[in-house]
Amino acid sequence: MIVNYSYTRIVDVTEDNVEELLIAADQFYVFGILRACCDFLESQLCLENCLGIWKFADCYYCPELKRKAIIFILRNFKEMVKVSQEFLQLSTFEFGEIIEKDELNVKQEEIVFNAILQWISFDSHNRKKCLSLLLPKVRLSRMNPNYFIDNVKNNDYVKDDVGCRPVIVDALKFLYDFNMSGPSDQDFSNPLTRPRFPEGVLFVTGGYYDFTGMNAIETYNARADRWVNSIREEGPLAFHSAVYLKGYVYIIGGFNGVENLKSVKCFDPVKKTWQQVASMHSRRRQASVTVLSDFIYIMGGFDSYNYVQTAERYDPKTNQWTLIPPMKEQRCAAAATTLQGKIYICGGANRKGNLSTAETYNPETNQWTFIAPMRIRRDALGVAAYGEHIYAVGGFDGDKHVNSAEMYNPLTNIWTTISNMSSPRSHFGIAVVDDLLFVVGGLNSNTISMSSAECYDENTGEWHSIHNMGIGRDSFGCCVVSGLPNFRDYAVPRDNDVGFSL
């Protein structure tokens, strides 16, 4: 095959020959075949084989394949340990190398501890002595205290290993300090306490601070409950739309202090560079934006003279905007989201006043259809798909800012009231991160820019306050950016990082 490739530059890589072919290509420095084999293995990555591919790539010169494999492992660790037989064959060093990473995508450290027990139990006679090497790599002080006492401190393997005792003592001390004093900045430097990186980070861009335009971008790490000042946009901008798609943050339309815009700029969070892309057909501020099937959809808004009813779709592959059928109603300061292959847009305002109506767009039929109206009128609200439902939160009902929220079930076409936010707010950001619904900033009842933020847990039906933003802001762009290889650039600075450059 190598000889044939030298004449034809064609090679047929299959599941049956890829391993032998890669080894031979590596031995004889046939880099074209080596790349083809690596591309094939990358396309085959799954929960059952990712560890094997990672180790195989480490034996030969396949640094990019190794990087892609470890990213897959870290992002899918919880699911992988349930089904992978290769996981049980890891050496102590290999297992430790994985679970010590800040990039390990686990919401609860209990998952990591249980994985250690599963790995030890596979060969307990030889592996139980390795517990003292693995236990310090678990963020023990971020566990539920009751779980830590009942399942870690009192675990038989732990009690029988003298080397685990100082780790348990340190964890108990940090749990006590946290209970008495709350979190501190030291939590981000100690391996027992610092949070893992989440898969997604919340970006807020521009907006107003008490009617003054802003160009600062701030990011939020949900697992650390901390905001970080990141970078700045090219100029102040408000009433714009922000959305993330395939590695880029798109800032669409808005008001720059002089005019309403139809321009679109694109931010690369890895290279930290800006570029202009194709402009929309219409000027739009306070428009509604969402992503569906790798297209960006933007709807409604205000064009300087009229409330807008039109909608358009952007294809990043062709860098073109295409008009789609207009909505049933003109809508400015509405909010949109996607669920199960459809777009939902709710509320807003037009010349008739504040709206309670809502509608959905089906790209397969290319049609808009009214759905049941919300229970109250909501202008400058937040809308997000969370679980199997659409949530409409806050806004202005024509008389006052509201803190109420409601949930729409597409199967029954019924809106149901849920618990209220702690604070009324409008013109705020909304997003789902780490299976929680977050609302941040906005205007309060006194039309003052807010820095407060809170999150809703659909499992408990309760709202919880989170750390405030660095500065109050309203009328800003808000989106979730996921899978960043340089997540550390947008996270809380920490000393002695345990991680790697993805």
C-alpha positions in Angstrom: 0.0 0.0 0.0 2.9 2.3 0.7 4.5 1.5 -2.6 1.2 2.1 -4.4 0.8 5.4 -2.6 4.2 6.6 -3.7 3.0 6.3 -7.3 -0.7 7.2 -7.0 -1.0 9.3 -3.8 -4.1 7.3 -3.1 -4.6 5.1 0.0 -7.7 3.2 1.2 -7.7 3.4 5.0 -10.1 0.9 6.7 -10.8 -0.3 10.2 -8.9 -3.6 9.4 -5.7 -2.0 8.1 -5.4 1.4 9.9 -3.2 0.2 12.8 -0.6 -1.7 10.7 -0.7 1.0 8.1 -0.1 3.8 10.6 2.8 1.9 12.2 4.5 1.4 8.8 3.9 4.9 7.7 5.4 6.2 10.9 8.4 3.9 10.5 9.1 5.1 6.9 8.1 8.7 7.4 5.2 8.6 4.9 3.4 11.6 6.3 0.6 11.6 3.8 -0.5 8.1 4.9 0.1 9.0 8.5 -2.3 12.0 8.2 -4.9 9.8 6.4 -4.7 7.2 9.2 -5.0 9.9 11.9 -8.0 11.5 10.2 -9.6 8.1 9.9 -9.1 7.3 13.6 -10.3 10.7 14.6 -13.5 10.1 12.7 -14.0 6.8 14.6 -13.6 8.2 18.1 -16.3 6.9 20.4 -16.8 6.1 24.1 -15.6 2.6 23.6 -12.3 3.3 21.8 -11.2 6.8 22.7 -8.7 5.6 25.4 -7.1 3.1 23.0 -6.7 5.7 20.3 -5.2 8.1 22.8 -2.6 5.6 23.9 -1.9 4.4 20.4 -1.4 8.0 19.2 1.1 8.5 22.1 3.2 5.5 20.9 3.7 7.0 17.5 4.1 10.6 16.2 0.5 11.6 16.1 0.3 14.7 18.4 -2.9 16.1 16.8 -4.7 12.8 17.1 -3.6 12.5 20.7 -4.9 16.0 21.4 -8.3 15.3 19.8 -8.5 12.0 21.7 -7.8 13.5 25.1 -10.3 16.3 24.5 -12.9 13.6 23.7 -12.0 11.7 26.8 -12.2 14.7 29.1 -15.5 16.0 27.7 -17.2 12.6 27.9 -15.6 11.1 31.0 -18.8 10.4 32.9 -20.3 8.4 30.0 -17.0 6.8 29.0 -16.4 5.1 32.3 -19.8 3.4 32.1 -19.1 1.5 28.9 -15.3 1.5 28.2 -13.4 -1.7 28.9 -10.2 0.1 28.0 -10.8 2.3 31.1 -10.3 -0.7 33.4 -6.9 -1.4 31.7 -5.4 2.0 32.3 -2.2 2.2 34.4 -2.2 4.2 37.6 -0.2 7.0 35.9 -2.5 7.1 32.8 -5.7 7.2 35.0 -4.2 9.9 37.3 -3.1 12.0 34.2 -6.8 12.1 33.1 -8.5 12.9 36.4 -6.1 15.6 37.6 -7.0 17.8 34.6 -9.0 21.0 35.2 -10.6 20.3 31.8 -12.3 17.1 33.1 -15.9 17.7 32.3 -17.7 16.6 35.5 -20.3 18.6 37.5 -19.8 16.5 40.7 -16.6 15.2 42.0 -18.5 12.1 43.2 -18.3 10.9 39.6 -14.4 10.9 39.8 -14.3 9.2 43.1 -16.7 6.5 42.0 -14.6 6.0 38.8 -11.6 5.4 41.1 -13.5 2.8 43.1 -14.6 1.1 39.9 -11.0 1.0 38.5 -9.6 -0.4 41.8 -12.3 -3.0 42.1 -11.3 -4.5 38.8 -8.0 -5.7 40.4 -8.4 -4.7 44.0 -5.5 -6.9 45.2 -2.9 -4.9 43.2 -4.7 -1.6 42.9 -5.9 -0.7 46.3 -2.4 0.5 47.2 -2.7 3.1 44.4 -5.6 5.0 46.1 -3.3 7.4 48.0 -1.8 8.4 44.6 -5.2 9.0 43.0 -7.3 10.5 45.8 -5.4 13.9 45.9 -6.4 14.4 42.3 -10.1 14.5 43.3 -11.5 17.9 44.2 -12.7 16.5 47.5 -13.6 19.8 49.1 -16.1 20.5 46.3 -18.1 17.5 47.2 -21.4 17.5 49.2 -20.2 17.3 52.8 -22.6 14.5 53.7 -21.4 12.5 50.7 -17.8 13.1 51.6 -18.2 11.8 55.2 -20.4 8.8 54.3 -18.8 7.6 51.1 -15.2 8.9 51.1 -14.0 9.3 54.6 -15.7 6.1 55.7 -14.8 4.1 52.6 -13.0 0.8 53.5 -10.2 1.4 50.9 -9.6 4.9 52.3 -9.6 3.8 55.9 -7.1 1.0 55.2 -4.6 3.3 53.4 -2.5 5.3 55.7 -1.4 7.5 52.8 -5.0 8.8 52.4 -5.2 10.2 55.9 -3.5 13.5 55.3 -5.6 14.1 52.2 -8.8 13.4 54.2 -7.7 15.8 57.0 -6.9 18.6 54.5 -10.3 18.1 52.8 -12.1 18.3 56.1 -10.3 21.5 57.0 -11.3 23.1 53.7 -14.9 21.9 54.1 -15.0 23.5 57.5 -13.5 26.8 56.3 -16.0 26.9 53.4 -18.9 26.3 55.7 -17.8 29.0 58.1 -16.4 31.6 55.8 -17.6 30.8 52.3 -15.5 30.5 49.2 -12.2 32.4 48.9 -9.6 33.2 46.2 -7.4 30.5 47.6 -9.9 28.0 46.4 -8.5 28.4 42.8 -5.0 27.5 43.7 -5.5 24.4 45.9 -6.0 21.1 44.0 -8.5 19.9 46.5 -10.8 22.9 46.1 -10.5 24.5 42.7 -13.4 23.9 40.4 -13.1 22.1 37.1 -13.6 24.0 33.9 -17.2 23.8 32.5 -17.7 22.9 28.9 -19.3 26.2 28.2 -18.6 29.8 29.3 -21.1 32.6 29.3 -20.1 35.7 27.2 -21.7 39.1 27.8 -20.8 41.8 25.3 -21.2 45.6 25.3 -24.5 47.1 26.4 -25.2 50.2 28.6 -24.1 51.1 32.1 -26.6 53.8 33.2 -27.2 54.9 29.6 -23.4 55.0 28.7 -22.3 52.7 26.0 -19.8 49.9 26.8 -17.4 47.8 24.8 -16.1 45.4 27.5 -16.6 41.7 27.3 -17.1 39.8 30.5 -17.2 36.0 30.9 -18.7 33.8 33.5 -17.6 30.3 34.7 -20.6 28.6 36.3 -18.6 26.0 38.2 -16.4 28.6 39.8 -19.3 31.1 40.1 -16.9 33.9 39.0 -16.9 36.6 36.4 -13.7 37.6 34.5 -13.0 40.8 32.5 -11.8 39.4 29.2 -11.3 41.8 26.3 -12.9 44.8 24.6 -14.9 45.2 21.4 -13.8 47.7 18.8 -16.3 50.3 20.1 -19.3 50.8 22.3 -22.4 48.9 21.2 -25.8 48.2 22.7 -29.2 46.7 21.7 -27.3 44.2 19.5 -27.6 40.4 19.2 -24.9 37.9 20.1 -24.7 34.3 19.1 -22.1 31.5 19.0 -21.7 29.2 16.1 -18.9 26.9 15.1 -16.0 28.6 16.9 -17.1 32.2 16.4 -19.1 34.8 18.3 -21.3 36.9 16.0 -22.2 40.4 17.0 -25.2 41.4 14.9 -26.8 44.9 14.4 -27.4 47.1 17.4 -26.9 50.8 18.1 -23.5 52.4 18.2 -24.5 55.7 19.6 -25.1 57.3 16.2 -27.2 54.9 14.1 -28.9 51.5 14.1 -26.7 49.0 12.3 -27.1 46.2 9.8 -23.4 45.2 10.0 -22.2 42.0 11.5 -18.8 41.3 13.0 -17.3 38.1 14.1 -15.0 37.4 17.0 -12.6 34.5 17.2 -12.2 33.6 20.9 -9.1 31.6 20.2 -7.1 34.0 18.1 -8.9 37.0 19.8 -9.4 38.7 16.5 -12.4 40.6 14.9 -13.5 40.6 11.3 -16.5 42.0 9.4 -18.8 39.5 7.6 -21.8 40.1 5.3 -24.3 42.7 6.5 -28.0 41.9 7.0 -30.7 43.1 4.6 -32.2 45.4 7.2 -30.9 47.6 10.0 -31.9 46.0 13.3 -31.6 46.9 17.0 -33.3 44.9 19.7 -33.7 42.0 17.3 -34.1 38.4 18.3 -31.4 35.8 17.4 -31.0 32.1 17.6 -29.1 29.2 15.9 -30.7 26.2 14.2 -29.0 23.6 12.0 -25.7 25.6 11.6 -27.6 28.7 10.4 -28.1 32.0 12.3 -31.6 33.3 12.3 -32.5 36.9 13.2 -36.0 38.3 13.5 -37.7 41.6 14.1 -36.2 44.6 15.8 -36.4 48.3 15.1 -34.8 49.8 11.9 -34.8 53.5 13.0 -38.3 54.2 11.5 -40.4 51.0 11.9 -40.9 48.0 14.0 -39.6 45.1 11.9 -41.6 42.0 10.9 -39.0 40.5 8.5 -36.6 37.7 9.3 -33.4 36.4 7.7 -31.0 33.6 7.9 -27.2 33.6 7.7 -25.1 30.8 6.3 -21.4 31.1 7.5 -20.3 28.8 4.7 -21.4 31.2 2.0 -21.2 34.4 4.1 -24.7 35.3 2.9 -28.0 36.5 4.5 -31.2 35.2 3.0 -34.7 36.5 3.7 -37.2 34.0 5.0 -41.0 34.6 5.4 -41.8 37.4 7.8 -43.3 36.7 11.2 -47.0 37.0 11.9 -46.4 40.2 13.9 -43.9 43.0 14.0 -41.7 42.5 17.1 -39.0 44.6 18.7 -37.3 43.5 22.0 -38.8 40.1 21.7 -36.7 37.0 22.5 -36.1 33.7 20.6 -34.8 30.2 21.0 -34.8 26.8 19.3 -36.2 23.5 20.5 -36.6 20.2 18.6 -35.9 21.7 15.2 -38.1 24.7 15.4 -37.6 28.4 16.3 -39.8 30.0 19.0 -40.1 33.8 19.4 -42.1 35.4 22.2 -43.3 38.8 23.3 -41.7 42.1 22.4 -43.5 45.3 21.4 -44.9 47.1 18.3 -47.1 50.0 17.7 -50.0 48.1 19.3 -48.0 48.0 22.6 -46.5 45.2 24.6 -47.1 41.7 23.3 -48.0 38.4 24.9 -48.2 36.6 21.6 -45.7 33.9 20.5 -45.1 32.1 17.3 -42.9 29.3 15.9 -41.0 28.8 12.6 -40.6 25.4 11.0 -37.7 25.5 8.5 -39.1 22.3 6.8 -42.3 24.0 5.8 -40.8 27.5 5.8 -43.8 28.8 7.7 -44.6 30.8 10.9 -47.5 29.6 13.1 -49.0 31.3 16.2 -48.8 29.2 19.4 -50.6 29.9 22.7 -49.9 33.4 24.0 -48.0 33.9 27.2 -49.9 34.5 30.4 -48.8 38.1 30.5 -47.4 40.8 28.2 -43.6 40.8 28.1 -41.3 43.3 26.4 -37.5 43.1 26.7 -37.9 39.6 28.2 -35.6 36.6 28.2 -36.5 33.3 26.4 -34.5 30.1 26.4 -35.0 26.4 25.7 -34.3 24.5 28.9 -34.9 20.7 29.1 -38.0 20.0 27.0 -39.7 23.3 27.5 -39.5 27.0 26.5 -39.0 29.5 29.4 -40.1 33.1 29.2 -38.7 35.2 32.0 -39.0 38.8 33.3 -39.5 41.8 31.0 -41.8 44.8 31.0 -45.5 44.3 30.9 -46.5 47.9 29.9 -46.7 49.2 33.5 -43.8 47.7 35.4 -40.8 45.5 35.3 -41.7 41.9 36.3 -39.9 39.1 38.0 -42.4 36.4 37.0 -41.6 33.5 34.7 -43.5 30.9 32.8 -42.8 27.7 30.9 -44.3 26.5 27.6 -44.9 22.8 26.8 -44.8 22.3 23.0 -46.7 19.0 23.3 -49.7 20.6 25.1 -49.4 24.1 23.7 -49.9 25.4 27.3 -47.9 28.0 29.3 -47.5 27.3 33.1 -46.3 29.7 35.7 -43.1 28.8 37.6 -41.5 30.5 40.6 -40.5 34.1 40.4 -37.0 35.5 40.1 -35.7 37.4 43.1 -35.6 40.6 41.2 -37.7 42.2 38.4 -35.6 42.9 35.3 -35.7 43.7 31.6 -33.1 44.0 28.8 -31.1 41.3 30.5 -29.1 38.2 29.3 -30.3 34.7 29.5 -28.6 31.4 28.8 -28.5 27.7 29.8 -25.1 26.6 31.2 -24.3 23.4 33.0 -28.0 22.4 33.1 -29.1 25.6 34.8 -30.9 28.6 33.5 -29.0 31.8 34.1 -30.3 35.4 33.9 -27.8 38.2 34.3 -27.9 42.0 34.5 -30.6 44.1 32.9 -32.7 47.1 34.1 -34.5 47.0 37.4 -37.7 48.7 38.3 -35.9 52.1 38.7 -34.3 51.7 35.3 -30.9 51.3 36.8 -28.4 48.9 35.3 -28.1 45.8 37.4 -25.0 43.7 38.1 -26.9 41.0 39.9 -27.5 37.5 38.5 -29.4 34.4 39.4 -30.0 30.9 38.1 -33.0 28.5 38.0 -32.9 24.7 38.5 -35.7 22.9 36.9 -35.2 19.9 39.2 -36.0 21.9 42.3 -38.1 24.7 40.7 -36.0 27.3 42.6 -34.0 30.4 41.8 -30.6 31.0 43.4 -28.4 34.1 43.5 -25.0 33.9 41.9 -21.9 36.1 41.9 -22.6 39.6 40.6 -21.0 40.8 37.3 -18.1 43.2 37.6 -20.3 46.1 36.6 -24.0 46.7 36.0 -25.1 46.5 32.4 -28.3 46.2 30.3 -29.2 45.9 26.6 -26.1 43.7 25.9 -25.4 40.6 23.9 -25.3 37.3 25.7 -24.3 33.8 24.5 -22.7 30.6 25.6 -19.3 29.7 24.1 -18.4 26.0 24.4 -15.5 23.7 23.7 -12.8 26.4 23.8 -9.2 25.0 23.5 -8.0 28.1 25.4 -10.7 28.2 28.1 -8.1 29.3 30.7 -8.0 32.7 29.0 -11.6 33.3 30.0 -11.5 31.7 33.5 -10.5 32.8 36.9 -6.7 33.0 37.1 -5.2 30.2 39.2 -1.7 29.3 40.3 0.0 26.0 39.6 -2.5 25.0 37.0 -3.0 21.3 36.4 -3.9 21.1 32.8 -2.6 21.3 29.3 -2.9 23.4 26.1 -5.8 21.7 24.3 
